Amino acid sequence: MYNLHTHTLLSDGALLPSEVAVRYIDKGYKAIALTDHADYCNIKPLLSAITAFCNHWPKDSGITILPGIELTHIPPQQFNPLAKLARKYGAKVIVAHGETPMEPVTPGTNHAALLSDIDILAHPGLITDEDTLLAKERGIFLELTSRKGHSETNPHVVKQALKHGAKLILNNDSHQPEDIILSDRLAMVGLEAGLSKEMVELVYKNVEEFIKKRK
């Protein structure tokens, strides 16, 4: 099992990266990405810290940890340049903070993010047909999340993805220790949103292939 959306005390999480890693190992995960919140003010030092941690993480620990970032509440026109900077500074997983109805996200964020070099559109809310098709064309994952509030639009995201053939990903969006759920519970998030068991298996197959390319 895999989770490519986590937060540490480097942004608004509660745990050190090492604590996050150990807790995910304990819950049965094989790979995670550290994707703390970033904008222009912190993207360079944040990715410096995350990549240093990942580069020193033992290869035989039982879990792969990828350096990443979540571009969060930025003006839509900043997605393209910030995604380029994130790659320059070592991000292997770029998450965009999508248009969840739970927060005041700037309209047009989903579209601008999907036009930039991101890997995952997190909690995309009531994503449109146009943007779902764009995600498919660009090979960007649409997130199904276990996070309270953001998860309310999971069924809509599933409906749109199945309608247009876009790729899905199951993520925790963990901030606190209690957010790090058992791997089989994360799979249930997909089932509860309308995926079949076979579809959940396909989701994880696609994620595994992505991780292999990013190692």
Secondary structure, DSSP 8 states (H G I E B T S, - for coil): -EEEEE--TTTT-SS-HHHHHHHHHHTT-SEEEE--EE-TTTHHHHHHHHHHHHHHS-TTSS-EEEEEEEE-S--GGGHHHHHHHHHHTT-SEEEEE---TTTT--TTHHHHHHTSS-SEEES--S--HHHHHHHHHHT-EEEEE-STTGGGGHHHHHHHHHHHT--EEEE--B-SGGG---HHHHHHHHHHTT--HHHHHHHHHHHHHHHHHH-
